[in-house]
Amino acid sequence: MKNRVRLLKLTIICVLIISSTTGCWNRRELDNLAIVTGIAIDKIKDSGKTQLTVQIVKPAELKREGGGGTGKAYVNNTNTGDTIFGSIRGFTHKFSQKLYFQHNQILIFSLDIAKEGVQKYIDFFLRDPETRLTVLVLVAKDKAGEILDVEPQLQKIPAMDITNILEAQSATSQSSQVKLEQFLTRLMSKTTAPIAPLIEISGEGSEKVALISGMAVFKKDKLAGQLNAIETRGLLWVIGEVKSGIIDVDSPDGNGKVSLEIVRASSKITPEIKDGKIHIKVKITEEGNLGSQSSLENYALPRAVESLEKMKAAAIRSEVLAVLKKARKLNTDIFGFGDSVYKKYPKLWQELETRWDEIFPQIEVEVAVEAKLRRLGRITEPANPEKE
C-alpha cells in the first residue's frame, strides 16, 4: 500500500514538472517577423483609399557598427486599401514575414486624414492586441509617408530619431509627447479637445530634417487648427506639463537680454460660479535660475531679483493669454476646463454639458502667476572689464 501511494505521488510530481516545462504554443521566431517602428497614414485623393506606410527594421544592418554597414537599417513600404486592417493584410503579398507592431514608436496622420477625422483610422490600433497604446501620435503638415523618408540625424532609424526629438523637446516645453492612450482619453471626453504634435519637413535634398513645430488641435476627431510654439507652451503652462525651458526678457536697465531658466512648474485650475456664470482661475507656480545675461547690471541685489521675477511672471502670463485667445477662436477646450467644472459641480454640469460649445468662449479666465528666481549661477555679478 505504501509503495502504491509513493508511486502515485511520484507520478503527480512528474506530471506537474512536465506540464510546467512545455514550450510556448504561440511562439514566433524573430526571423519570421517584420518589426515595425513607424506607421504613417495618408489618403489617396483620386481613389479615396487609405495608403499605409510602414517602416521596418533590417536587423542585419542595424547591428553593424561604424562603417561596416552596406545599407540603411530600415526599409519603408506602402500599401493601399479601403481600411487600415485591409491595408495591413495586403502587406502579406509583399513580405514573407508578418508585420509585428509591438515595437512601433510613432503613428503619423497626414493633414488630409486629420481634417477628415481620425476616429475610423485609429480603431485598428486600439482593437488589435499586438499594438501598443503607448505609441506616440503626430500630425504631418502635409503627407505623412514623406516624414518616414527623411534620413535620421543621429539614429539609424527615422522613427527612433523622431521619438528622440520629441523627448528632447521637453528642454523647451514648446511641444509635448502625446501617447495614443492620452489622445483617446481626450477624444472620448465630451469637452476636452484632443491635441497632437505637428511635424514637418524642413530643408531640401540631403539637408532635409524632420521638425516638430507646434501642436495640432482637434474638435472631436477633426483638425480644428494649430498652435505655434509660444501658444503650445502657454497650453502646457495651464495643464501643468512644462518641465523645462528658457524665457528671454529685456534686462531691467534696457541694455540687453536676460535668459531665465525654467527648473520646475505646476498649475492648478479652479472653477467657481459667480453671479450665475462660470469663472476659471488658473494658478501657475514657477521656479527657475538665471541662465545668462548680456547686460552689465548686477542682479544679485534683492531689488533686481524681484524685478526679474515680475518680468518672468508677466512673460508666462502673456503666453497663457495667447493660447486662451486661440482656443476661444477655435472654440476648443484644450485645457480641460469642462472636466474641472464637472468634478466640482456634477449636478450643474448636467445642464451645462450640452451647451459647452456656447459657454466655453465666454468663460472668464483669471491667470495668476508666481515666479521665483532661486539661483544666479557660479557668479553673482557679470564679468565687467571696466570694473576693478
TAGI-V390045 format. One line per field, one symbol per residue. phi: phi as a letter, one per 40 degrees, with the letter a starting at -180 (. if undefined). psi: psi as a letter, one per 40 degrees, with the letter a starting at -180 (. if undefined). burial: 1 if it has 16 or more other C-alpha atoms within 10 Angstrom, else 0. A space follows every 50 residues. Layout:
phi->???
psi->???
burial->???
This chain:
phi->.cccccccccccccccccccbccccbcbcdccbbccbabbbbbccccgcc bbbbbbcbdcccccbfcccbaccaabababacbccccccccccbbccccb bcbcbbbbbccccccchcdcccddcccccccbcccccbbccacccccccc cccbbcbdcccccccccccccbfbaacbcdccccdcccccbcccbaccba bbgbfcccbcbcbgbcbbbfbbcbibbccccccdccdccgbcbaibbcbc cdcgbibbcbccbaaaaabbcabbfgbcbbbbbbbbbabccaabcbcccc cdccccccccccccccccccccccccccccfbcccgccccccccbccccc ccdcbccccdccccbbbbbbbbbcbbgcbccccbccbc
psi->dddddddddddddddddddeeiihdfihideeihhheihhhihhddeeih hhhihhigddddehibeeieaieihhiiiiididddddddeeedidiihh eeehdihhhiddddddhedeeeddeddheeiieeihhihiebhddddeeh hideiehdddddddddddeeeefeiihhiddddddddeiedhhiiiihii hhiibeehihhhgaihhihbeihdaihaddddddddddefehdaihhhii ideefaihhhhhdiiiihhhiihhfeihhhhhhhhiiaihdiieieihee hddddddddddddddddddddddddddddefhgeefddddddddgddddd dddeedddddeehhhhhhhhhihdieadidiihheeh.
burial->00000000000000000000000000000000111111111110000011 11111111001000000000001100011110110011001000000111 10011111111111101100100010000011101111111111111111 11000111111110010011111111111111110110001111111111 10000001111111111111111111111111111111111111111111 11000011111110111011100000011111111111111010101010 00001001111111111111111100110111111111111100000010 01100100011000101011111011000000000000
